[in-house]
Amino acid sequence: MKRLLYIGALAILGCGSPEQRQAHRALRAGAAFYADSLYFVADSAYATAPADERCVFNRGNAAFRMSDWTAAIEHYRSAAAMDTTPNELALIRFALGNTHYAQARDADTTIPRIQRTLAGIRVEGDDIAQKVSSYVQRDSLSREVIRLDALIDSSLTAAITIYKQALRHSPGDDSLRWNLVLAQREAGLREAAKKDRGDGKNDSDKDKALSARALVLMQHADSLVEIYRFKDALDMLQKGLQQDPTLKSKKEYMEKLDLVTKAAAAT
């Protein structure tokens, strides 16, 4: 994936408004720090000229280099909302698309690391507190995998959309076109893999609602367990089971209920 930079190291001019002079100082200082890979300091320099489109864009570049995708997206969107020429807008959207794409790739490499950690977690032994802690950790990491998996899809979709928008302003840009092809290919591979697994295609609305309801109950129970309110967590899970007996068929739910029951009895 190619990246564009728009650092703009300009000399300070002796004329112009105070805002213009400040922008020039920010661009020059920020570019020097950026060149030395001091991205956090560069960001601080650019931040001294918040009304200058170039400084806002360069803050996005600095955030990108620090892998702070959320901040980079925010800065690029802010730069795009300012007065821009078609060429500048294409440049900004290219950078914005790259950031969404990088966010998807980052999430894709993070998931296997979390899954390896999950594989090493064992909920066993006689220490109830340790078992509860392990169970909560496992649930938390499992939810993070689900979140990251959804983030990959949304980020790839955003990247594809933005690359297409940028191409309307710069139809001859081969780098834009290449990155669009890469993002579309990855999105297509993910969609094909989901079809092979049958993800979400044959589930009934009732089953989806049940899973969501069970997840909410389990998340609430986790928050109570984390502050050692085992009895409250147990009451919540038991009440959920009374209201929806079909939760008995949910292995994760029943395992958590059993563990919280033992934890409550031990306190």
C-alpha positions in Angstrom: 0.0 0.0 0.0 1.5 3.3 -1.1 1.3 6.4 1.1 1.4 10.1 0.2 2.9 12.8 2.3 2.2 16.5 2.2 4.7 18.0 4.6 5.2 21.4 3.1 8.3 22.7 4.7 8.0 26.4 3.9 10.2 29.3 4.8 8.7 31.8 7.2 7.6 34.9 5.3 8.0 38.4 6.5 4.5 39.4 5.3 1.0 38.1 5.7 -1.4 37.9 8.6 -0.3 36.6 12.0 -2.3 33.4 11.2 -0.4 32.9 8.0 3.0 33.5 9.7 2.1 31.0 12.4 1.1 28.4 9.9 4.4 28.8 8.1 6.3 28.4 11.4 4.2 25.3 12.2 4.9 23.8 8.8 8.6 24.4 9.0 9.0 23.1 12.6 6.7 20.2 12.0 8.5 19.1 8.9 11.8 19.1 10.7 10.5 16.9 13.6 8.7 14.7 11.1 11.9 14.2 9.1 13.6 13.0 12.4 10.7 10.5 13.0 9.6 12.6 16.0 6.0 12.2 15.0 4.5 13.1 18.3 6.5 16.3 18.5 5.7 17.1 14.8 2.0 16.7 15.6 2.3 19.2 18.5 4.0 21.7 16.1 1.3 21.3 13.5 -1.4 21.7 16.1 -0.3 25.3 16.7 -2.0 26.2 13.4 -5.4 24.5 13.6 -7.0 26.6 10.9 -4.5 25.8 8.2 -5.5 22.9 6.0 -1.9 21.8 5.4 -1.2 21.6 9.1 -4.3 19.6 9.8 -3.5 17.3 7.0 0.1 16.8 8.3 -1.3 16.0 11.7 -3.0 13.1 9.9 0.3 12.1 8.5 1.9 12.1 11.9 -0.9 10.1 13.5 -0.7 7.6 10.6 3.0 7.1 11.3 2.2 6.4 15.0 -0.5 3.9 13.9 -3.2 6.1 15.5 -5.8 5.3 12.9 -8.7 7.1 14.7 -6.8 10.3 15.0 -5.5 10.2 11.4 -9.0 9.7 10.1 -10.3 12.6 12.1 -7.5 14.9 10.9 -7.9 13.9 7.3 -11.6 14.4 7.4 -11.2 17.8 8.9 -8.7 18.7 6.2 -11.2 17.5 3.5 -13.9 19.7 5.0 -11.7 22.9 4.5 -11.5 24.7 1.2 -9.6 22.5 -1.2 -8.8 22.3 -4.9 -9.7 19.1 -6.7 -6.1 17.9 -6.6 -5.8 18.6 -2.9 -9.0 16.8 -2.2 -7.8 13.8 -4.2 -4.6 13.8 -2.1 -6.5 14.0 1.2 -8.9 11.2 0.2 -6.0 9.0 -0.9 -4.5 9.4 2.5 -7.9 8.8 4.2 -8.5 5.7 2.2 -5.0 4.5 3.0 -5.7 5.0 6.7 -8.9 2.9 6.6 -7.0 0.3 4.7 -4.1 0.3 7.2 -6.7 0.0 10.0 -8.1 -3.1 8.4 -4.7 -4.6 7.9 -3.7 -3.9 11.5 -6.8 -5.5 12.9 -6.3 -8.5 10.6 -2.8 -9.1 12.1 -4.0 -8.4 15.7 -6.7 -11.1 15.6 -4.3 -14.1 15.3 -2.2 -12.7 18.3 -5.4 -12.5 20.4 -6.5 -16.0 19.3 -3.1 -17.4 20.4 -3.6 -15.8 23.8 -7.1 -17.2 24.0 -5.8 -20.7 23.2 -3.5 -20.5 26.2 -6.2 -19.5 28.7 -7.5 -22.4 30.9 -10.5 -22.1 33.2 -9.6 -24.9 35.6 -8.3 -25.6 39.1 -9.8 -25.1 42.6 -9.1 -21.4 42.9 -12.5 -19.8 42.2 -11.2 -16.3 42.0 -8.5 -17.3 39.5 -11.1 -19.2 37.5 -13.4 -16.2 37.4 -10.6 -14.0 36.4 -9.6 -16.4 33.5 -13.2 -16.6 32.4 -13.6 -12.9 32.3 -10.3 -12.5 30.4 -11.4 -15.1 27.9 -14.7 -13.4 27.3 -13.1 -10.0 27.0 -10.6 -11.2 24.4 -13.4 -13.1 22.5 -15.4 -9.9 22.2 -12.4 -8.1 21.0 -11.9 -10.6 18.2 -15.5 -10.1 17.2 -15.1 -6.3 17.3 -11.9 -6.4 15.2 -13.4 -8.7 12.7 -16.3 -6.3 12.1 -13.8 -3.4 12.0 -11.9 -5.1 9.1 -15.1 -5.2 7.1 -16.1 -1.6 7.8 -12.6 -0.3 7.2 -12.2 -2.0 3.9 -15.6 -0.8 2.8 -14.7 2.8 3.8 -11.4 2.5 2.0 -13.0 1.3 -1.2 -15.6 4.0 -1.1 -13.0 6.8 -0.5 -10.6 5.5 -3.2 -13.5 5.7 -5.7 -14.3 9.2 -4.6 -10.6 10.2 -5.0 -10.5 8.7 -8.5 -13.3 11.0 -9.6 -11.0 13.9 -8.8 -7.8 12.2 -10.1 -8.9 9.5 -12.7 -5.3 9.1 -14.0 -3.7 8.3 -10.6 -2.3 4.8 -10.9 -1.5 4.6 -7.2 -5.1 5.3 -6.3 -6.3 2.7 -8.7 -3.8 0.1 -7.5 -4.8 0.6 -3.8 -8.5 0.3 -4.8 -7.8 -3.0 -6.5 -5.9 -4.3 -3.4 -8.7 -3.3 -1.0 -11.4 -4.8 -3.3 -9.5 -8.0 -3.6 -9.2 -8.3 0.2 -12.8 -7.5 0.7 -13.7 -10.1 -1.9 -11.6 -12.8 -0.2 -13.2 -12.1 3.1 -16.7 -12.3 1.6 -15.9 -15.6 -0.1 -14.5 -17.0 3.2 -17.7 -16.0 5.0 -19.8 -17.7 2.4 -17.7 -20.9 2.7 -18.3 -20.8 6.5 -21.9 -19.8 6.1 -21.4 -16.9 8.4 -24.7 -15.1 9.1 -26.4 -16.4 6.0 -28.6 -19.1 7.4 -29.2 -17.7 10.9 -32.8 -16.9 11.7 -33.6 -13.5 13.2 -34.7 -15.2 16.4 -31.3 -16.9 16.8 -29.5 -13.5 16.2 -31.7 -11.8 18.8 -31.0 -14.6 21.3 -27.3 -14.4 20.8 -27.4 -10.6 21.3 -29.5 -11.0 24.4 -27.2 -13.6 25.9 -24.2 -11.5 25.2 -25.7 -8.4 26.9 -26.4 -10.5 30.0 -23.0 -12.0 30.1 -21.3 -8.6 29.6 -23.3 -7.2 32.6 -22.4 -10.2 34.7 -18.7 -9.7 33.8 -18.8 -6.1 35.0 -20.2 -7.2 38.3 -17.7 -10.1 38.7 -14.8 -7.7 38.1 -15.8 -5.8 41.2 -16.4 -9.0 43.1 -20.2 -8.6 43.2 -20.7 -12.4 42.6 -24.1 -12.6 44.1 -25.5 -9.8 41.9 -23.9 -11.4 38.8 -25.5 -14.7 39.8 -28.9 -13.2 40.3 -28.7 -11.5 36.9 -27.7 -14.7 35.1 -30.3 -16.8 36.8 -33.0 -14.2 36.0 -32.0 -14.2 32.4 -32.3 -18.0 32.3 -35.8 -17.8 33.9 -36.9 -15.3 31.3 -35.4 -17.3 28.4 -35.0 -21.0 29.1 -33.5 -21.5 25.7 -30.3 -20.1 27.1 -29.7 -23.5 28.6 -28.6 -24.6 25.1 -25.8 -21.9 25.1 -22.6 -23.6 26.3 -20.8 -20.3 27.1 -23.7 -19.0 29.1 -24.1 -22.1 31.1 -20.4 -22.3 31.8 -20.4 -18.8 33.1 -23.5 -19.4 35.2 -21.8 -22.4 36.8 -18.6 -20.6 37.5 -20.3 -17.5 39.0 -22.5 -19.9 41.1 -19.4 -21.5 42.6 -17.8 -18.1 43.1 -20.8 -16.8 44.9 -20.9 -19.8 47.1 -17.3 -19.4 48.0 -17.7 -15.8 49.2 
